[in-house]
Amino acid sequence: MVAITAGQLLEETSERFGLHIAAGKSGLSRKIMTSRIQKPGLLLTGLLEKLHSERIQIFGKAEVDYLKSLTPDKLKATLKLLKKAKTPCYIITRKQKPPLFLSHLAERKRTPLLISHLTTSFFIERFTKYLEERLAPTATMHGVFVDVLGVGVLILGKSGIGKSECALDLVTKGYRLIADDAVIIKRMSPTILFGIASDIIKYHMEVRGLGIVNVKDLFGITAIREKKQMDIVVELVPWDPDEEYDRLGFEEGRYEIFGVSLPFLRIPVSPGRSVATIVEVAARNQLLKIMGHHSAIEFKKKLELTISKRKIGSQRSGVRM
């Protein structure tokens, strides 16, 4: 399971969310393991009792004002509820000054207390998206990832088969490179995968005989993309005259990553065959399928209908005789 510490969180998001630490510095090693957060709200009033220990607690203006308005006895009972939970960190929004009792609680529990200048609703929306991406299940695959007409195409194959050359041809056609050689794949939801490049090799591509080139510098900003949803997987394989390849496309292959099943094609590579054009057509065909038009199945239906009509006509001709 992917996890980050409160210290890493602060380091990565201090500028983006205007976060700084107000108390509990000794707890920066606490681990955050879920993208779900909690705004205590009714929990502080005692109307609800379940405080999710694993979630970051967000204190907006309503929560801070309510805590300040409590009598000493009620405040003690509320703080006791907060003290029981092993919260990874507290975050106060709207640049509010943290109440002294909350700072003391953070110090005693060794739980970081962070402050953001953003409004609560805006902060929660953006912060949740950051956590979902940061803590998403992640794997790295050897391949090339390109955006063809809005279709995210993952190109796989053995080293030297021509993956990068295929991607380069697609870039010269006006399509976009996301990652070459190493594709970082994140599962953003139970059914959605995204592909990105590592910071080290971002925008770069290795072309045998030419070396490493910077696609962004060569072709401009429109030739690259930071991340893209993955829609189809294509594997390049050496041409084998004894191998039987799919020629009709009635049955769609599937490729599974993180439990997500994607359409899968095996494309044989041989001299004189334009692999980039085939990949482009595969992307166009996938767009048609998404819109409900399956060329191979529609052709099959027409073929079966034509054969059926001919059989009926033949039977009628036989009866007349």
Stockholm file with secondary structure:
# STOCKHOLM 1.0

chainA/1-321         MVAITAGQLLEETSERFGLHIAAGKSGLSRKIMTSRIQKPGLLLTGLLEKLHSERIQIFGKAEVDYLKSLTPDKLKATLKLLKKAKTPCYIITRKQKPPLFLSHLAERKRTPLLISHLTTSFFIERFTKYLEERLAPTATMHGVFVDVLGVGVLILGKSGIGKSECALDLVTKGYRLIADDAVIIKRMSPTILFGIASDIIKYHMEVRGLGIVNVKDLFGITAIREKKQMDIVVELVPWDPDEEYDRLGFEEGRYEIFGVSLPFLRIPVSPGRSVATIVEVAARNQLLKIMGHHSAIEFKKKLELTISKRKIGSQRSGVRM
#=GR chainA/1-321 SS CCCEEHHHHHHHHHHHHTCEEEECGGGTTCEECCSCEECCTHHHHTSCCCCCTTSEEEECHHHHHHHHHSCHHHHHHHHHHHHHSCCSCEEECTTCCCCHHHHHHHHHHTCCEEECSSCHHHHHHHHHHHHHHHTSCEEEEEEEEEEETTEEEEEEECTTSSHHHHHHHHHHTTCEEEEEEEEEEEEEETTEEEEECCTTTTTEEEETTTEEEEHHHHHCGGGBCSEEECCEEEEEEECCTTSCCCSSCCSCEEEEETTEEEEEEEEEECTTCCHHHHHHHHHHHHHHHHTTCCHHHHHHHHHHHHHHHHHHHHHHHHHHC
#=GC SS_cons         CCCEEHHHHHHHHHHHHTCEEEECGGGTTCEECCSCEECCTHHHHTSCCCCCTTSEEEECHHHHHHHHHSCHHHHHHHHHHHHHSCCSCEEECTTCCCCHHHHHHHHHHTCCEEECSSCHHHHHHHHHHHHHHHTSCEEEEEEEEEEETTEEEEEEECTTSSHHHHHHHHHHTTCEEEEEEEEEEEEEETTEEEEECCTTTTTEEEETTTEEEEHHHHHCGGGBCSEEECCEEEEEEECCTTSCCCSSCCSCEEEEETTEEEEEEEEEECTTCCHHHHHHHHHHHHHHHHTTCCHHHHHHHHHHHHHHHHHHHHHHHHHHC
//
